[in-house]
């Protein structure tokens, strides 16, 4: 299948683009949007997509970028190729083949995607503080992990939403030449060098000692009823970005409405906001949470995953120096997240 290269730059910034309503072969109307495909894999677990397509109900398909070793981080996009028409049908299916370097295993899967949900989310859009207005998603991303886990997210400015999670099957039907077609380099030699280049000897030794945590990415999808609270003089109107361990991203505008405040959401990995402190300076704290400490705190304070929680961000000056701290609390107790680190 060939695609026409569109020679123009994709602009993420701009006004909200509503999809056009077209009819597919005289049948039900098909809504089209301006979107691109991209890919993702977890850090320190390099993967490679061999072949992949997002397939729409009207038969249109868009390939998922492939032929590159990827391990930028779970939910972090790697590449986007500007191909096809500006407005494209949204996918209802995905076909994908990929390779896991840490396992030396190929995977293959065909999945039905929640088409109605994808259309609704593109149509509804969301408010973006960076865009300073309403916008919608611009990319659809496929993520792959060791063990065959497959996720699909919708990506936009300040927003990443998971719409699918499934499992691909191991396969021996894919020839090794799809990875490298050079008989002088053995499969073992290629994998050893690729892992050394991608993650280094220390991480390789850790994997040999501890094994691959195959259930890790599924465990990231656990949700809790929690909300972010900024405790400061002159608190900011937005949490600009919350990245979750499951690859999603969100933003919050205060005051939170009741539905947003009580919503279930994954465990946060990284939080960023902009704060104009009373001294006149602008602060840009980025809170990075320790995975083990943060998950333990959520499990302790909401073991039933029903107990409401608040993730409080405290700002105060100590001896003239601005200090930031974070703690998770329910109505009875709090846990200070001491391993949390701050980027300024």
RODO-2510 file (C-alpha; in nm, 4 decimals, decimal comma):
residues 344
     n   res          X          Y          Z
     1     x     0,0000     0,0000     0,0000
     2     x     0,1355     0,3444    -0,0910
     3     x     0,0627     0,6727     0,0762
     4     x     0,0867     1,0231    -0,0600
     5     x     0,3338     1,2350     0,1345
     6     x     0,1788     1,5585     0,2463
     7     x     0,4500     1,8243     0,2242
     8     x     0,3479     2,0532     0,4978
     9     x     0,4314     2,0884     0,8608
    10     x     0,1852     1,9621     1,1187
    11     x     0,1032     2,2307     1,3712
    12     x    -0,0055     2,1093     1,7122
    13     x    -0,0905     2,4623     1,8200
    14     x    -0,4004     2,6209     1,6762
    15     x    -0,7745     2,6225     1,6920
    16     x    -0,9946     2,3230     1,7567
    17     x    -1,0443     2,1263     1,4347
    18     x    -1,3770     1,9468     1,4123
    19     x    -1,3940     1,6355     1,1985
    20     x    -1,5700     1,6362     0,8663
    21     x    -1,8711     1,4117     0,8161
    22     x    -1,8466     1,1956     0,5044
    23     x    -2,0280     0,8901     0,3789
    24     x    -1,8419     0,5616     0,3256
    25     x    -1,9627     0,3857     0,0090
    26     x    -2,3191     0,5008     0,0640
    27     x    -2,3317     0,3498     0,4130
    28     x    -2,3141     0,5076     0,7572
    29     x    -2,1416     0,8449     0,7771
    30     x    -1,7687     0,8395     0,8635
    31     x    -1,6217     1,1220     1,0680
    32     x    -1,2712     1,2298     0,9662
    33     x    -1,0053     1,4168     1,1625
    34     x    -0,6523     1,5462     1,1146
    35     x    -0,4413     1,2867     1,2977
    36     x    -0,1147     1,0945     1,2688
    37     x     0,0066     0,7580     1,3975
    38     x     0,2950     0,7130     1,6383
    39     x     0,4518     0,4421     1,8570
    40     x     0,5789     0,3834     2,2115
    41     x     0,7713     0,1333     2,4253
    42     x     0,8858     0,1306     2,7890
    43     x     1,2262     0,2631     2,8879
    44     x     1,4969    -0,0014     2,9357
    45     x     1,2865    -0,2609     2,7516
    46     x     1,3658    -0,1953     2,3839
    47     x     1,1079    -0,3062     2,1301
    48     x     1,0687    -0,2825     1,7534
    49     x     0,7472    -0,2639     1,5555
    50     x     0,7862    -0,4776     1,2437
    51     x     0,4545    -0,3879     1,0860
    52     x     0,1418    -0,2167     1,2080
    53     x    -0,1743    -0,0517     1,0773
    54     x    -0,4685     0,1394     1,2176
    55     x    -0,7683     0,0379     1,0057
    56     x    -1,0919     0,2385     0,9732
    57     x    -1,4442     0,1040     0,9080
    58     x    -1,4382     0,2492     0,5547
    59     x    -1,1230     0,0486     0,4718
    60     x    -0,8723     0,3342     0,5090
    61     x    -0,5532     0,2246     0,6866
    62     x    -0,2596     0,4226     0,8217
    63     x     0,0694     0,2523     0,9025
    64     x     0,2254     0,2727     1,2476
    65     x     0,5910     0,3904     1,2234
    66     x     0,8240     0,0897     1,2293
    67     x     1,1779    -0,0378     1,1684
    68     x     1,3254     0,1512     1,4642
    69     x     1,4380     0,0273     1,8048
    70     x     1,2233     0,2124     2,0578
    71     x     1,2371     0,2543     2,4379
    72     x     1,1670     0,6240     2,5058
    73     x     0,9231     0,5515     2,7895
    74     x     0,5748     0,4071     2,8303
    75     x     0,3284     0,6539     2,6806
    76     x     0,6013     0,8706     2,5257
    77     x     0,5718     0,9057     2,1495
    78     x     0,8704     0,8297     1,9289
    79     x     0,7972     0,9420     1,5748
    80     x     0,5255     1,0697     1,3441
    81     x     0,5266     1,0474     0,9660
    82     x     0,3140     1,3040     0,7848
    83     x     0,1345     1,0788     0,5388
    84     x    -0,2072     1,0529     0,3815
    85     x    -0,4735     1,3214     0,3512
    86     x    -0,5174     1,5884     0,6161
    87     x    -0,8506     1,4417     0,7251
    88     x    -0,8498     1,0675     0,7936
    89     x    -1,1077     0,8186     0,9138
    90     x    -1,0597     0,7056     1,2722
    91     x    -0,9625     0,3425     1,3328
    92     x    -1,1825     0,0589     1,4497
    93     x    -0,9107    -0,2086     1,4239
    94     x    -0,5356    -0,2488     1,4640
    95     x    -0,2993    -0,5095     1,3219
    96     x     0,0538    -0,5207     1,4627
    97     x     0,3713    -0,7317     1,4614
    98     x     0,6630    -0,6495     1,6907
    99     x     0,9862    -0,7787     1,8418
   100     x     1,0983    -0,7763     2,2056
   101     x     1,4781    -0,7490     2,2351
   102     x     1,4926    -0,8475     2,6026
   103     x     1,3058    -1,1729     2,5284
   104     x     1,4289    -1,2413     2,1755
   105     x     1,0639    -1,3017     2,0819
   106     x     0,8275    -1,1883     1,8046
   107     x     0,4615    -1,1020     1,8741
   108     x     0,1595    -1,0608     1,6516
   109     x    -0,1934    -0,9388     1,7161
   110     x    -0,5155    -0,8190     1,5554
   111     x    -0,7465    -0,6146     1,7763
   112     x    -1,0863    -0,4494     1,7601
   113     x    -1,0628    -0,0930     1,8933
   114     x    -1,3467     0,0953     2,0684
   115     x    -1,4425     0,2975     1,7617
   116     x    -1,7414     0,4760     1,9168
   117     x    -1,5283     0,5866     2,2124
   118     x    -1,2491     0,7113     1,9865
   119     x    -1,4954     0,9118     1,7749
   120     x    -1,6603     1,0572     2,0853
   121     x    -1,3277     1,1635     2,2411
   122     x    -1,2088     1,3274     1,9185
   123     x    -1,5447     1,5037     1,8854
   124     x    -1,5594     1,6229     2,2444
   125     x    -1,1992     1,7425     2,2652
   126     x    -1,0804     1,9078     2,5859
   127     x    -0,9425     2,2326     2,7293
   128     x    -0,5653     2,2797     2,6972
   129     x    -0,3901     2,5441     2,9129
   130     x    -0,0993     2,5485     2,6682
   131     x    -0,3337     2,6129     2,3769
   132     x    -0,5379     2,8515     2,5937
   133     x    -0,8576     2,7063     2,4580
   134     x    -1,0478     2,4043     2,3371
   135     x    -0,8643     2,1566     2,1174
   136     x    -0,8691     1,7868     2,0320
   137     x    -0,6355     1,4933     1,9837
   138     x    -0,3767     1,4950     1,7046
   139     x    -0,2200     1,1479     1,7219
   140     x    -0,3081     0,7863     1,7872
   141     x    -0,0263     0,5894     1,9489
   142     x     0,0393     0,2166     1,9692
   143     x     0,2511     0,0931     2,2602
   144     x     0,4151    -0,2500     2,2893
   145     x     0,5933    -0,4223     2,5791
   146     x     0,7705    -0,7473     2,6658
   147     x     0,5159    -1,0209     2,7215
   148     x     0,3032    -0,8914     2,4348
   149     x     0,1052    -0,6162     2,6087
   150     x    -0,0384    -0,3667     2,3604
   151     x    -0,1913    -0,0276     2,4397
   152     x    -0,3506     0,2414     2,2256
   153     x    -0,3694     0,6043     2,3354
   154     x    -0,5081     0,9248     2,1866
   155     x    -0,2558     1,2106     2,2106
   156     x    -0,2998     1,5858     2,2136
   157     x    -0,1462     1,8912     2,3777
   158     x    -0,1733     1,8426     2,7583
   159     x    -0,3731     1,5219     2,7115
   160     x    -0,3104     1,1502     2,6531
   161     x    -0,5986     0,9053     2,6937
   162     x    -0,5765     0,5270     2,6893
   163     x    -0,8539     0,3682     2,4818
   164     x    -0,7334     0,0076     2,4523
   165     x    -0,5160    -0,2490     2,6307
   166     x    -0,4697    -0,6070     2,5154
   167     x    -0,2282    -0,8936     2,4591
   168     x    -0,0576    -1,0082     2,1415
   169     x     0,0542    -1,3677     2,0912
   170     x     0,4055    -1,5007     2,0428
   171     x     0,4746    -1,5999     1,6836
   172     x     0,7467    -1,7767     1,4891
   173     x     0,6020    -1,6795     1,1519
   174     x     0,8139    -1,3646     1,1169
   175     x     1,1547    -1,4265     0,9548
   176     x     1,4627    -1,2892     1,1319
   177     x     1,5539    -1,1065     0,8099
   178     x     1,2762    -0,8584     0,8941
   179     x     1,5080    -0,7370     1,1727
   180     x     1,8411    -0,7563     0,9920
   181     x     1,9154    -0,9231     0,6599
   182     x     2,2856    -0,9922     0,7077
   183     x     2,3993    -1,3576     0,7410
   184     x     2,7373    -1,2444     0,8771
   185     x     2,5721    -1,1136     1,1943
   186     x     2,4081    -1,3820     1,4036
   187     x     2,0839    -1,3226     1,5880
   188     x     2,2628    -1,3534     1,9247
   189     x     2,5327    -1,1063     1,8233
   190     x     2,2773    -0,8534     1,7024
   191     x     2,0606    -0,8727     2,0142
   192     x     2,3564    -0,8505     2,2539
   193     x     2,4922    -0,5421     2,0789
   194     x     2,1483    -0,3817     2,0511
   195     x     2,0799    -0,4278     2,4232
   196     x     2,4227    -0,2973     2,5184
   197     x     2,3715     0,0121     2,3021
   198     x     2,0148     0,0692     2,4221
   199     x     2,0239     0,0096     2,7977
   200     x     2,3854    -0,0563     2,8997
   201     x     2,5564    -0,3386     3,0872
   202     x     2,4181    -0,2421     3,4298
   203     x     2,0559    -0,2693     3,3164
   204     x     2,1305    -0,5917     3,1298
   205     x     2,2709    -0,7437     3,4491
   206     x     1,9656    -0,6244     3,6451
   207     x     1,7376    -0,7960     3,3947
   208     x     1,9381    -1,1178     3,4192
   209     x     1,9149    -1,1069     3,7978
   210     x     1,5513    -0,9987     3,8421
   211     x     1,3889    -1,1092     3,5183
   212     x     1,1351    -0,9152     3,3125
   213     x     0,8344    -0,7779     3,5075
   214     x     0,5755    -0,8906     3,2544
   215     x     0,2749    -0,7763     3,4608
   216     x     0,4185    -0,4305     3,5297
   217     x     0,2377    -0,2408     3,2547
   218     x    -0,0958    -0,3967     3,3393
   219     x    -0,0440    -0,3008     3,7067
   220     x     0,0058     0,0632     3,6030
   221     x    -0,3588     0,0702     3,4967
   222     x    -0,4974     0,0479     3,8519
   223     x    -0,7131     0,3551     3,9294
   224     x    -0,7840     0,5339     4,2566
   225     x    -1,0265     0,8133     4,3543
   226     x    -0,7823     1,0994     4,4062
   227     x    -0,7429     1,4643     4,3174
   228     x    -0,4484     1,7069     4,3089
   229     x    -0,4551     1,9955     4,5576
   230     x    -0,2078     2,2864     4,5551
   231     x    -0,1571     2,4433     4,8972
   232     x     0,0117     2,7807     4,8496
   233     x    -0,0416     3,1543     4,8666
   234     x    -0,1945     3,2618     4,5367
   235     x    -0,2324     2,9038     4,4033
   236     x    -0,2175     2,8635     4,0245
   237     x    -0,5363     2,8155     3,8195
   238     x    -0,3997     2,5079     3,6423
   239     x    -0,2066     2,1918     3,6955
   240     x    -0,0490     2,2106     3,3520
   241     x     0,0389     1,8444     3,3239
   242     x     0,0039     1,5196     3,5161
   243     x     0,1751     1,2188     3,3602
   244     x     0,0548     0,8850     3,4918
   245     x     0,2507     0,5611     3,5090
   246     x     0,0075     0,4012     3,2616
   247     x     0,1158     0,6462     2,9891
   248     x    -0,1782     0,8847     3,0153
   249     x    -0,1515     1,2613     3,0652
   250     x    -0,4035     1,5119     3,1962
   251     x    -0,4399     1,8750     3,3011
   252     x    -0,6645     2,0353     3,5624
   253     x    -0,8354     2,3735     3,5808
   254     x    -0,9421     2,5007     3,9241
   255     x    -1,1818     2,5009     4,0906
   256     x    -1,2410     2,1360     4,0074
   257     x    -1,5988     2,0428     3,9346
   258     x    -1,7512     1,7596     4,1369
   259     x    -1,7142     1,5002     3,8605
   260     x    -1,3439     1,5781     3,8069
   261     x    -1,2666     1,5931     4,1789
   262     x    -1,4190     1,2496     4,2472
   263     x    -1,2960     1,0726     3,9321
   264     x    -1,0878     0,7574     3,9347
   265     x    -0,7419     0,8053     3,7839
   266     x    -0,4105     0,6182     3,7636
   267     x    -0,1117     0,6748     3,9922
   268     x     0,0856     0,9891     3,8965
   269     x     0,4422     0,9728     3,7734
   270     x     0,5132     1,3403     3,7090
   271     x     0,3309     1,6669     3,7868
   272     x     0,4017     2,0164     3,6555
   273     x     0,2452     2,3548     3,7251
   274     x     0,3333     2,7240     3,6952
   275     x     0,3074     2,9309     4,0127
   276     x     0,3400     3,3070     4,0556
   277     x     0,4655     3,3303     4,4115
   278     x     0,3864     3,6280     4,6361
   279     x     0,7423     3,7569     4,5955
   280     x     0,6786     3,8234     4,2283
   281     x     0,8858     3,5380     4,0881
   282     x     0,7436     3,2643     3,8687
   283     x     0,8126     2,9075     3,9776
   284     x     0,8013     2,6049     3,7447
   285     x     0,8192     2,3035     3,9771
   286     x     0,8191     1,9566     3,8213
   287     x     0,7431     1,6817     4,0735
   288     x     0,8875     1,3395     3,9855
   289     x     0,7509     1,0564     4,1986
   290     x     0,9332     0,7444     4,3060
   291     x     0,7427     0,4466     4,1680
   292     x     0,7704     0,2084     4,4650
   293     x     0,7050     0,4762     4,7283
   294     x     0,4076     0,6255     4,5467
   295     x     0,2314     0,2974     4,4702
   296     x     0,2846     0,1851     4,8314
   297     x     0,1274     0,5073     4,9597
   298     x    -0,1796     0,4696     4,7375
   299     x    -0,2261     0,1060     4,8441
   300     x    -0,1889     0,1956     5,2119
   301     x    -0,4296     0,4898     5,2148
   302     x    -0,6912     0,3454     4,9775
   303     x    -0,6616    -0,0346     5,0014
   304     x    -1,0130    -0,0804     4,8658
   305     x    -0,9469     0,1683     4,5803
   306     x    -1,2649     0,3433     4,6948
   307     x    -1,1341     0,5645     4,9760
   308     x    -1,0993     0,9216     4,8407
   309     x    -0,7473     1,0658     4,8452
   310     x    -0,5830     1,4029     4,8007
   311     x    -0,2359     1,4510     4,6566
   312     x    -0,1278     1,7767     4,8206
   313     x     0,1494     1,9961     4,6833
   314     x     0,2867     2,2294     4,9513
   315     x     0,4943     2,5400     4,8822
   316     x     0,6631     2,7439     5,1505
   317     x     0,9749     2,9518     5,2090
   318     x     1,2295     2,8216     5,4587
   319     x     1,5207     3,0538     5,5421
   320     x     1,4432     3,2516     5,2305
   321     x     1,4538     2,9469     5,0027
   322     x     1,1423     2,8234     4,8250
   323     x     1,0646     2,4623     4,9193
   324     x     0,8191     2,2208     4,7644
   325     x     0,6793     1,9021     4,9157
   326     x     0,4094     1,6488     4,8364
   327     x     0,1972     1,4197     5,0501
   328     x    -0,0899     1,1800     4,9906
   329     x    -0,3725     1,1832     5,2419
   330     x    -0,7149     1,0446     5,3231
   331     x    -0,9456     1,1737     5,5965
   332     x    -0,7481     1,0002     5,8735
   333     x    -0,3793     1,0011     5,7829
   334     x    -0,1147     1,1246     5,5409
   335     x     0,2033     0,9891     5,3856
   336     x     0,4794     1,2335     5,2950
   337     x     0,6367     1,1319     4,9635
   338     x     0,9958     1,1783     5,0724
   339     x     1,1567     1,0225     4,7644
   340     x     0,9789     1,2659     4,5348
   341     x     1,2288     1,4896     4,3525
   342     x     1,1869     1,8401     4,2123
   343     x     1,3034     1,9872     3,8840
   344     x     1,3073     2,3668     3,8664
***
